[in-house]
Each structure stands twice: as structure tokens, then as C-alpha cells.
Amino acid sequence: MFSQTTVMERLVEKISDRVVENISQTITQTVERELQESLSKAMIEGEFYREMNEEMREGLQTIYREIKNASRTDEAKASGQTTEQLFTEASKQLDDILATTEEATVSIMDVVEKHMELQNKANDLLAGLRKTRKSNPAIQELIDINDELGQNLVHIMTSLSFQDLTGQRIKKIINALKTIESTVFELYLSTGLTMKAREEAPEKDLESIREESKARMSQLKGPQRESSQDDVDDLLSQLGLE
């Protein structure tokens, strides 16, 4: 017969085995459940950020294309000029227009100033005639006409001041458009390079991909030789911008 001590030992052993087994199963199930939840959450978050990034790229693509299309004339579209060339040409033409307008304005103002001097001299002569001669309606009429001419000349001088303000506003608009175009272009290109590098080498860490993308961006933004411009055009085509 088993002693009481032996029975107790066996009972404790069985209970311990069952407890250990239950604890092991519980821990395993808990770990599996937590892993599944974590993986599911990571996949959901990854999908969320992927969709957000895709939406952002689509938005940037739309903005870039709108700026590109808005800046192209029919003649420019036919010649196949790049967006950068179009903005450069538009800026150059604007500067030429402003320079021509400013030159014409200065010339007109010089003429007006001379006429104002002559008008003042005529006013003095008419005032002298009115003093030396008796009342003469013709002299008074000349004085009135001369005064009106003086007022008109002042009005012309004032109106010509629009040229400077208009030129400044147009330049600000062109500069703003160029800044927007450049910012959107660089952001879209940087994002596209990063995603393209990730697709080609998914095993690389994000920091390495970012550094490579920055280096590629710097290379593309360097001196615009024909070869580098071809690289830019080719990349834009791959990213769906050309």
C-alpha cells in the first residue's frame, strides 16, 4: 500500500503537471492572440499610410499637371518645351514686357514734364497779359484752357504710376507660381524616388532609401546638361507626369 506521503506527492505532481500545461496553453494562446492583433494592426496601419501616401501623390500629380498645362501655350505644346523651359521663357517675356513698358512710361513722363514746364510758362505769360491789358475775354479763355491743360497733365502723370505697381504684382504672381511648381515637383519627385527604390529593394531600410533618394534628387537638380534633363524626363515619364 502507498503511504499517505506518497499519495500526496503523486497528487501534487499531477496537479502541477496540469497547472503547468494549462499555464503553457494560456501563455501560448495569449501570445498568439497578441501577435495576431499586432500584425493585424500593423497591416491596417500600413495599408492606411499607403493609401494616404498614394492620395497625396495623386494630389501632387494633379497640381503639377494643372500648373504645367496652365503654363503652356498652343505654340509651346507643339514645340514640346519642358515645364521648366516654359516658366523660364514666360519669366523672360514678362521681364521684356515690363522693361518695354517702363521705358515707354519714362519717355511719356519726360514729355509730360516738359509740357508742364511749358504750361507753367504760358500761364505766367497769360497772367502778365491780363495785367497789362484791359478785360479781354479771349485772354481769360486762354487762361482757362491753360489751367485745364495743366490739370490734365497732372492726371496723366498720376495715372502713369500704375505701371510700377502692375509690374510688381505680375512679378509676384510669376514668382509664386514658379515656387509652387518647383515645390510640388520636388516633393512629388522625392516621394516617387523613395517609393520606386522601396519597390526595387524592399530589404533596404528606410533611412538608406531616403539617403539614396536625396542623392538622386541632388544629381537631377544639378547643372541641367542634356543628359541630366533626359534623365529627369525619363523619370517623370515613369512616375506618370509626362
Backbone bond lengths (Angstrom), bond angles and torsions (degrees), N, CA, C in turn:
res aa  C-N    CA-C-N  psi(-1)  N-CA   C-N-CA  omega(-1)  CA-C   N-CA-C  phi
1 M - - - 1.467 - - 1.522 109.31 -
2 F 1.342 112.28 146.10 1.460 117.06 178.36 1.522 109.53 -77.21
3 S 1.261 113.34 142.10 1.463 117.41 175.73 1.521 109.82 -75.41
4 Q 1.282 115.17 163.17 1.476 120.25 -179.82 1.516 110.61 -61.63
5 T 1.291 115.89 -34.94 1.475 120.42 -179.41 1.517 110.64 -66.36
6 T 1.345 115.56 -42.17 1.463 120.14 -179.86 1.518 110.92 -64.29
7 V 1.320 115.66 -42.59 1.464 120.03 178.96 1.523 110.54 -61.23
8 M 1.281 116.93 -43.69 1.463 121.31 -179.66 1.530 110.96 -64.18
9 E 1.331 114.50 -39.41 1.468 118.26 -179.75 1.523 111.10 -64.39
10 R 1.370 115.24 -44.11 1.466 119.02 179.52 1.534 111.19 -65.25
11 L 1.317 115.14 -39.01 1.467 119.65 178.94 1.523 110.90 -63.41
12 V 1.306 115.01 -44.88 1.473 119.60 178.40 1.521 110.49 -63.02
13 E 1.351 116.24 -38.69 1.465 120.45 -179.64 1.523 111.40 -63.78
14 K 1.361 115.79 -44.11 1.460 119.76 179.19 1.524 111.48 -64.80
15 I 1.315 113.91 -43.18 1.474 118.02 179.09 1.526 110.42 -62.53
16 S 1.331 115.73 -41.75 1.474 120.19 -179.84 1.518 110.96 -63.42
17 D 1.356 115.97 -41.99 1.467 119.44 179.17 1.519 111.20 -61.55
18 R 1.340 114.52 -43.56 1.463 118.14 -179.33 1.533 111.56 -67.18
19 V 1.313 115.14 -40.19 1.473 119.07 179.19 1.517 110.50 -63.35
20 V 1.358 114.97 -45.44 1.464 119.27 179.44 1.520 110.57 -61.67
21 E 1.350 115.92 -42.95 1.465 120.17 179.68 1.522 111.00 -62.63
22 N 1.331 115.54 -44.26 1.473 119.85 179.66 1.524 111.51 -64.69
23 I 1.330 114.96 -42.64 1.468 119.21 179.15 1.522 110.07 -63.30
24 S 1.346 115.65 -43.06 1.461 120.22 179.71 1.524 111.21 -61.30
25 Q 1.344 116.17 -44.59 1.461 119.94 178.77 1.524 111.29 -64.06
26 T 1.331 114.49 -41.82 1.472 119.20 -179.61 1.523 111.13 -62.81
27 I 1.339 115.04 -45.20 1.469 119.49 179.79 1.523 110.35 -63.66
28 T 1.346 115.69 -44.30 1.467 119.96 179.91 1.517 111.40 -60.58
29 Q 1.329 115.21 -46.28 1.466 119.56 179.98 1.528 111.41 -63.96
30 T 1.330 114.84 -40.59 1.473 119.35 179.99 1.521 111.12 -64.55
31 V 1.342 115.68 -44.75 1.467 120.09 179.71 1.522 110.69 -63.40
32 E 1.349 115.31 -43.91 1.463 118.90 179.05 1.527 111.23 -61.76
33 R 1.319 115.89 -42.64 1.460 119.97 -179.68 1.532 111.29 -64.31
34 E 1.341 115.50 -43.66 1.463 119.54 179.66 1.526 111.05 -65.09
35 L 1.337 115.83 -39.48 1.463 119.35 178.38 1.523 111.26 -64.13
36 Q 1.320 115.42 -42.95 1.464 119.35 179.12 1.526 111.21 -62.80
37 E 1.344 115.08 -43.20 1.467 119.04 179.10 1.525 110.98 -64.29
38 S 1.349 115.67 -41.95 1.465 119.53 -179.82 1.521 111.38 -65.35
39 L 1.342 115.33 -43.26 1.462 119.12 179.01 1.519 111.28 -65.38
40 S 1.327 115.85 -41.58 1.469 119.58 178.71 1.519 110.50 -62.87
41 K 1.336 115.53 -43.02 1.463 119.99 179.22 1.522 110.92 -63.73
42 A 1.348 115.51 -42.81 1.467 119.73 179.56 1.521 110.90 -63.51
43 M 1.339 115.63 -40.46 1.463 119.05 179.40 1.522 111.10 -66.48
44 I 1.339 115.68 -41.21 1.466 119.50 178.67 1.520 110.77 -63.99
45 E 1.352 116.07 -45.29 1.463 119.96 179.26 1.523 110.60 -64.70
46 G 1.343 115.90 -40.82 1.458 119.10 178.45 1.515 111.75 -61.83
47 E 1.322 116.09 -42.69 1.462 120.77 178.51 1.526 110.63 -65.52
48 F 1.343 115.07 -38.86 1.469 119.80 179.35 1.526 110.83 -61.72
49 Y 1.345 116.11 -50.55 1.459 119.43 -179.01 1.526 111.65 -67.82
50 R 1.331 116.55 -32.28 1.461 119.07 177.01 1.526 110.45 -63.98
51 E 1.334 115.31 -44.59 1.465 119.28 179.35 1.526 111.18 -66.48
52 M 1.333 116.59 -40.46 1.463 120.28 178.02 1.524 110.39 -61.70
53 N 1.332 116.38 -43.73 1.454 120.67 179.68 1.522 111.07 -64.47
54 E 1.342 115.63 -39.47 1.460 120.11 179.46 1.530 110.54 -65.36
55 E 1.339 115.97 -41.65 1.465 120.15 178.37 1.528 110.74 -64.06
56 M 1.332 116.57 -40.33 1.456 120.27 178.85 1.526 110.63 -63.29
57 R 1.326 116.65 -43.51 1.457 120.47 179.87 1.523 111.17 -64.99
58 E 1.330 116.07 -39.34 1.465 119.26 177.91 1.528 110.61 -64.55
59 G 1.344 115.84 -39.37 1.464 119.56 177.91 1.516 111.77 -64.50
60 L 1.334 116.75 -44.69 1.460 120.98 178.03 1.526 110.60 -63.27
61 Q 1.316 115.54 -38.91 1.465 119.94 178.92 1.526 110.67 -62.09
62 T 1.332 116.19 -42.65 1.467 120.85 179.14 1.522 110.92 -63.96
63 I 1.344 116.41 -46.11 1.468 120.76 179.74 1.519 110.46 -60.33
64 Y 1.333 116.38 -46.28 1.463 120.70 -178.40 1.522 111.11 -61.56
65 R 1.333 116.26 -43.23 1.464 119.68 -179.47 1.523 111.06 -66.34
66 E 1.348 117.00 -38.36 1.461 119.98 179.62 1.524 110.34 -63.26
67 I 1.334 116.50 -45.00 1.468 120.38 177.98 1.519 110.08 -62.38
68 K 1.323 115.04 -42.74 1.460 120.62 -179.07 1.522 111.18 -61.99
69 N 1.337 116.40 -47.37 1.465 120.56 -179.43 1.519 111.81 -67.38
70 A 1.344 116.16 -37.77 1.462 119.60 -179.04 1.519 111.79 -66.91
71 S 1.330 116.08 -28.81 1.460 119.64 -176.57 1.523 112.96 -85.97
72 R 1.328 117.86 -8.33 1.461 120.86 -175.81 1.521 111.70 -97.52
73 T 1.302 114.34 128.15 1.461 119.27 170.69 1.519 107.91 -87.94
74 D 1.335 116.87 168.94 1.468 119.74 178.76 1.521 111.13 -59.84
75 E 1.335 115.22 -38.67 1.468 119.44 179.97 1.516 110.70 -65.49
76 A 1.351 115.86 -40.73 1.459 119.78 -179.16 1.519 111.10 -67.84
77 K 1.346 116.74 -38.64 1.460 119.94 178.53 1.523 110.83 -61.63
78 A 1.346 115.05 -40.61 1.462 119.55 -178.65 1.522 111.46 -66.96
79 S 1.337 116.74 -34.13 1.460 120.34 -177.45 1.520 112.44 -81.13
80 G 1.339 117.16 -13.32 1.461 120.42 177.37 1.510 113.64 74.45
81 Q 1.324 118.10 30.74 1.452 120.83 178.65 1.516 110.50 -68.67
82 T 1.355 115.71 149.04 1.453 119.90 176.48 1.519 109.21 -78.37
83 T 1.346 114.94 164.59 1.469 119.50 -179.39 1.523 110.95 -62.00
84 E 1.320 116.74 -41.03 1.463 119.73 179.59 1.524 110.59 -61.63
85 Q 1.329 116.76 -42.35 1.461 120.27 178.55 1.521 111.03 -64.59
86 L 1.338 115.90 -37.00 1.464 120.02 179.88 1.518 111.13 -64.51
87 F 1.333 116.74 -45.77 1.457 119.54 179.61 1.526 110.94 -66.70
88 T 1.325 116.63 -38.65 1.460 119.71 177.70 1.520 110.81 -63.55
89 E 1.334 116.14 -44.68 1.457 120.95 179.65 1.525 110.97 -65.17
90 A 1.346 115.83 -41.41 1.469 119.59 178.72 1.521 110.70 -62.40
91 S 1.324 116.34 -42.13 1.460 120.59 178.83 1.522 111.18 -64.05
92 K 1.342 115.91 -41.97 1.468 120.39 179.56 1.524 110.74 -63.59
93 Q 1.340 116.28 -45.29 1.459 119.81 179.46 1.523 111.02 -62.93
94 L 1.330 115.38 -39.07 1.468 119.42 178.28 1.522 110.75 -62.95
95 D 1.334 116.38 -44.75 1.464 119.95 178.16 1.528 111.07 -60.57
96 D 1.340 116.46 -40.58 1.466 120.28 178.26 1.530 111.03 -63.78
97 I 1.339 115.69 -42.36 1.469 119.64 179.11 1.522 110.67 -63.44
98 L 1.331 115.66 -44.92 1.466 119.70 -179.77 1.527 111.09 -63.93
99 A 1.340 115.84 -39.88 1.463 119.49 179.39 1.525 110.71 -64.60
100 T 1.343 116.26 -43.69 1.468 120.46 178.61 1.519 111.25 -63.74
101 T 1.332 115.75 -43.50 1.467 120.43 179.61 1.522 111.01 -64.18
102 E 1.329 115.72 -42.74 1.463 119.57 179.67 1.525 110.94 -64.03
103 E 1.330 116.23 -41.75 1.466 120.40 178.84 1.526 110.99 -61.92
104 A 1.343 115.91 -43.99 1.465 119.94 178.97 1.524 111.04 -65.47
105 T 1.337 116.14 -39.07 1.466 120.45 -179.83 1.520 111.15 -63.98
106 V 1.329 115.82 -45.15 1.468 120.05 179.10 1.523 110.46 -61.62
107 S 1.346 116.34 -41.49 1.466 120.53 179.04 1.531 111.07 -62.02
108 I 1.341 116.17 -44.61 1.469 120.08 179.32 1.523 110.74 -63.77
109 M 1.336 116.14 -41.96 1.471 119.98 -179.24 1.527 110.93 -63.64
110 D 1.334 116.83 -37.37 1.471 119.88 177.34 1.530 110.72 -61.80
111 V 1.344 115.29 -44.50 1.468 119.72 179.48 1.524 110.49 -63.80
112 V 1.337 116.06 -43.35 1.469 120.41 -179.39 1.528 110.55 -62.82
113 E 1.334 116.62 -42.02 1.466 119.97 178.83 1.530 111.23 -61.09
114 K 1.336 117.05 -40.28 1.470 120.26 177.33 1.524 110.81 -64.11
115 H 1.341 115.76 -41.51 1.465 119.49 178.46 1.529 110.98 -65.33
116 M 1.329 116.44 -35.02 1.470 119.50 178.48 1.524 110.55 -66.29
117 E 1.340 115.95 -38.64 1.466 119.54 176.51 1.529 110.82 -63.60
118 L 1.354 115.54 -44.14 1.468 119.67 178.11 1.522 111.05 -65.04
119 Q 1.326 116.39 -36.65 1.464 120.26 179.53 1.525 110.76 -65.45
120 N 1.330 116.19 -41.13 1.470 119.55 177.65 1.530 111.19 -64.63
121 K 1.335 115.58 -39.59 1.468 119.18 177.85 1.529 110.46 -65.07
122 A 1.339 116.15 -42.68 1.467 119.92 177.54 1.518 110.83 -62.47
123 N 1.318 116.61 -36.53 1.467 120.77 179.45 1.527 110.72 -64.18
124 D 1.344 116.13 -41.05 1.471 119.69 177.94 1.531 111.21 -64.65
125 L 1.335 116.44 -42.64 1.470 120.34 179.71 1.528 111.30 -63.58
126 L 1.319 116.43 -42.17 1.461 120.18 179.43 1.526 111.30 -66.54
127 A 1.322 115.81 -37.28 1.470 118.99 177.67 1.527 110.24 -64.46
128 G 1.359 116.47 -38.15 1.468 120.00 177.55 1.518 111.60 -65.97
129 L 1.330 117.37 -41.27 1.467 120.89 178.30 1.524 111.51 -62.53
130 R 1.324 115.80 -38.16 1.464 118.26 -178.61 1.522 111.04 -67.34
131 K 1.320 117.24 -29.63 1.462 120.08 179.80 1.530 111.80 -77.36
132 T 1.333 116.20 -38.29 1.471 119.42 -175.07 1.516 112.97 -82.97
133 R 1.315 117.15 -19.60 1.461 119.69 -178.66 1.526 110.36 -115.87
134 K 1.293 112.55 158.46 1.455 118.13 178.68 1.524 109.23 -73.19
135 S 1.286 115.24 172.87 1.464 121.30 -177.05 1.521 110.98 -48.76
136 N 1.340 113.37 122.82 1.464 119.88 -178.89 1.531 108.13 -136.69
137 P 1.327 118.00 111.73 1.472 120.89 -178.62 1.528 113.45 -56.54
138 A 1.320 116.97 -33.42 1.465 120.31 -178.12 1.527 110.81 -65.56
139 I 1.357 115.03 -41.79 1.471 118.86 179.68 1.531 110.58 -64.71
140 Q 1.329 115.94 -43.10 1.472 119.77 179.28 1.530 111.38 -62.70
141 E 1.323 115.92 -37.24 1.467 119.81 178.75 1.525 110.96 -66.73
142 L 1.346 115.57 -39.70 1.465 119.24 176.73 1.530 111.27 -62.97
143 I 1.342 114.92 -38.93 1.473 119.21 178.27 1.529 110.67 -62.92
144 D 1.332 116.48 -43.49 1.468 120.90 179.39 1.529 111.39 -63.91
145 I 1.341 114.71 -42.08 1.472 119.01 178.59 1.521 110.67 -63.58
146 N 1.318 116.01 -41.89 1.458 121.13 -179.54 1.530 111.45 -64.38
147 D 1.340 116.00 -39.47 1.469 119.95 177.50 1.533 111.20 -63.54
148 E 1.328 115.33 -41.24 1.463 119.61 179.57 1.528 111.08 -65.82
149 L 1.352 115.22 -39.10 1.464 118.74 176.59 1.529 110.86 -61.20
150 G 1.323 116.00 -40.68 1.464 120.57 178.70 1.523 111.95 -61.51
151 Q 1.326 116.06 -43.18 1.466 120.56 178.34 1.530 111.27 -64.08
152 N 1.326 115.65 -40.02 1.468 119.59 178.89 1.528 111.85 -64.67
153 L 1.321 115.77 -39.02 1.462 119.75 178.90 1.528 111.04 -65.22
154 V 1.323 116.61 -40.25 1.470 120.52 176.92 1.530 110.33 -63.25
155 H 1.328 115.64 -40.59 1.470 120.47 179.01 1.537 110.84 -63.37
156 I 1.335 116.51 -39.62 1.472 120.46 178.09 1.525 110.47 -62.95
157 M 1.336 116.28 -44.83 1.463 120.40 -179.98 1.528 111.11 -60.90
158 T 1.331 115.67 -41.45 1.467 120.10 179.56 1.524 111.11 -65.92
159 S 1.324 115.77 -42.24 1.469 120.21 -178.18 1.522 111.95 -65.45
160 L 1.324 116.88 -32.24 1.460 120.13 -178.25 1.528 112.68 -68.17
161 S 1.322 116.98 -15.37 1.463 119.59 -179.59 1.530 111.91 -68.05
162 F 1.351 117.23 -13.24 1.469 120.55 179.68 1.520 111.44 -62.40
163 Q 1.326 115.64 -29.15 1.462 119.46 -172.90 1.523 111.51 -58.91
164 D 1.316 116.82 -43.22 1.458 120.51 -177.73 1.524 111.02 -66.88
165 L 1.327 116.34 -44.73 1.466 120.32 -179.82 1.528 111.22 -64.85
166 T 1.328 116.10 -42.52 1.471 120.07 179.51 1.527 111.09 -62.70
167 G 1.318 115.67 -43.63 1.461 119.78 179.31 1.520 111.99 -61.08
168 Q 1.338 116.87 -42.16 1.461 120.87 179.50 1.523 111.32 -63.66
169 R 1.330 116.17 -41.74 1.467 119.79 -178.92 1.524 111.39 -66.72
170 I 1.329 116.38 -42.51 1.467 119.63 179.96 1.527 110.24 -63.83
171 K 1.325 116.95 -41.36 1.457 120.39 178.82 1.529 111.08 -62.34
172 K 1.333 116.22 -40.62 1.466 119.55 179.09 1.524 111.03 -62.84
173 I 1.328 116.05 -40.36 1.469 120.13 179.88 1.528 110.57 -64.51
174 I 1.328 116.33 -46.86 1.468 120.45 -179.94 1.524 110.87 -62.81
175 N 1.344 116.94 -43.56 1.463 120.54 179.13 1.524 111.43 -63.49
176 A 1.344 115.94 -39.39 1.468 119.85 178.60 1.521 110.74 -64.18
177 L 1.331 116.76 -43.37 1.462 120.81 179.04 1.528 111.16 -63.84
178 K 1.326 116.26 -40.24 1.460 119.86 179.47 1.527 110.73 -65.72
179 T 1.351 115.87 -39.08 1.461 119.93 178.53 1.521 110.89 -65.41
180 I 1.338 116.07 -44.44 1.468 120.51 178.70 1.526 110.45 -61.78
181 E 1.329 115.48 -46.79 1.463 120.18 -179.55 1.525 110.95 -59.60
182 S 1.337 116.21 -43.66 1.459 120.54 -178.51 1.526 111.51 -67.27
183 T 1.348 116.07 -42.86 1.466 120.40 -178.94 1.520 111.63 -64.81
184 V 1.330 116.06 -47.44 1.469 120.36 179.89 1.526 110.27 -63.12
185 F 1.331 116.09 -42.28 1.461 120.98 -179.67 1.529 110.69 -60.36
186 E 1.338 116.71 -48.52 1.459 120.63 -177.27 1.528 111.43 -67.07
187 L 1.339 116.64 -41.09 1.461 119.93 179.94 1.521 110.88 -64.84
188 Y 1.316 115.90 -44.59 1.470 119.69 -179.96 1.528 110.54 -65.81
189 L 1.325 115.78 -42.65 1.459 120.02 -178.98 1.525 110.71 -64.67
190 S 1.338 116.36 -42.99 1.462 120.84 179.62 1.525 111.12 -62.62
191 T 1.338 116.22 -45.10 1.466 120.31 178.38 1.526 110.84 -63.64
192 G 1.328 115.85 -43.23 1.456 120.10 179.84 1.519 112.49 -62.85
193 L 1.338 116.55 -41.66 1.462 120.53 178.74 1.524 111.11 -63.69
194 T 1.336 115.85 -42.19 1.462 120.28 -179.89 1.524 111.35 -63.17
195 M 1.322 116.60 -46.67 1.465 120.48 -179.40 1.529 111.20 -66.65
196 K 1.327 116.26 -38.65 1.470 120.22 179.45 1.530 110.36 -64.67
197 A 1.345 116.23 -42.51 1.463 120.23 178.99 1.523 111.02 -65.76
198 R 1.332 115.91 -36.70 1.465 120.26 178.87 1.527 111.29 -65.76
199 E 1.318 116.23 -39.70 1.467 120.48 179.20 1.529 111.15 -67.44
200 E 1.341 115.87 -37.27 1.464 119.79 -177.28 1.529 112.04 -77.27
201 A 1.347 116.92 -31.20 1.469 120.62 -178.54 1.529 109.95 -138.76
202 P 1.335 118.10 74.17 1.469 121.27 -177.24 1.523 113.83 -64.15
203 E 1.345 116.95 -16.87 1.463 119.29 -178.69 1.531 112.10 -78.67
204 K 1.321 117.61 -16.39 1.465 121.09 -179.28 1.519 110.71 -72.84
205 D 1.345 115.35 147.68 1.462 118.83 177.47 1.527 109.86 -77.74
206 L 1.325 115.08 158.79 1.462 121.24 -173.90 1.524 112.24 -61.68
207 E 1.337 116.85 -37.79 1.463 120.00 -177.66 1.528 110.89 -63.56
208 S 1.334 116.60 -42.19 1.469 120.27 178.57 1.523 110.90 -63.70
209 I 1.331 115.67 -41.32 1.465 120.12 179.08 1.520 110.58 -62.70
210 R 1.325 116.62 -42.39 1.467 120.48 179.60 1.522 111.64 -63.43
211 E 1.329 116.39 -43.08 1.462 120.20 179.72 1.528 110.77 -63.11
212 E 1.325 116.58 -42.18 1.464 120.28 178.55 1.530 111.02 -64.81
213 S 1.328 116.21 -38.92 1.470 120.54 178.76 1.524 110.65 -65.02
214 K 1.343 116.58 -41.75 1.466 120.41 178.22 1.523 110.85 -62.68
215 A 1.334 115.40 -42.90 1.466 119.52 179.28 1.525 110.86 -63.14
216 R 1.318 116.07 -40.98 1.472 120.58 178.87 1.521 110.50 -65.24
217 M 1.336 116.43 -40.24 1.459 121.21 178.32 1.526 110.68 -62.31
218 S 1.332 116.45 -44.48 1.468 120.76 179.14 1.517 110.82 -61.30
219 Q 1.320 116.06 -39.27 1.467 120.60 178.82 1.526 110.82 -64.96
220 L 1.332 116.60 -43.56 1.461 120.73 -179.18 1.520 111.96 -69.97
221 K 1.341 117.02 -28.72 1.467 120.88 -178.84 1.524 111.88 -88.18
222 G 1.330 117.18 0.45 1.451 120.39 -179.02 1.510 111.71 -71.44
223 P 1.343 117.21 -167.89 1.477 120.52 178.33 1.515 110.87 -51.10
224 Q 1.335 116.18 127.19 1.467 120.99 -172.72 1.527 112.40 -80.64
225 R 1.348 114.01 75.71 1.458 118.31 171.24 1.519 107.84 -72.92
226 E 1.326 115.38 166.45 1.467 119.51 -178.79 1.522 111.16 -60.27
227 S 1.355 116.11 -38.67 1.465 119.65 -178.68 1.517 111.26 -66.46
228 S 1.356 117.34 -42.77 1.458 119.72 -178.93 1.516 111.08 -68.06
229 Q 1.325 117.44 -34.78 1.462 120.30 176.97 1.526 110.17 -66.54
230 D 1.336 116.07 -37.04 1.461 119.73 176.18 1.528 110.48 -63.39
231 D 1.348 116.01 -38.53 1.466 119.99 178.01 1.521 110.75 -63.03
232 V 1.341 115.99 -42.51 1.464 120.71 178.92 1.518 110.30 -62.08
233 D 1.337 116.03 -47.02 1.467 120.33 -179.62 1.527 111.03 -61.70
234 D 1.338 115.62 -40.08 1.465 119.65 -179.81 1.524 110.87 -65.49
235 L 1.337 115.94 -41.94 1.466 119.98 179.59 1.522 111.08 -66.73
236 L 1.328 116.30 -41.60 1.465 120.10 177.69 1.521 110.59 -60.39
237 S 1.315 115.63 -39.00 1.463 119.80 178.67 1.526 110.79 -64.35
238 Q 1.322 116.26 -40.80 1.465 120.31 178.88 1.523 111.65 -65.85
239 L 1.337 116.02 -32.59 1.470 120.45 -178.98 1.518 112.34 -88.21
240 G 1.335 116.61 -0.49 1.460 120.02 175.52 1.506 114.85 85.71
241 L 1.340 117.33 23.20 1.464 120.42 -178.89 1.513 112.85 -104.14
242 E 1.292 118.79 -3.33 1.469 120.37 179.72 1.523 109.00 -123.38
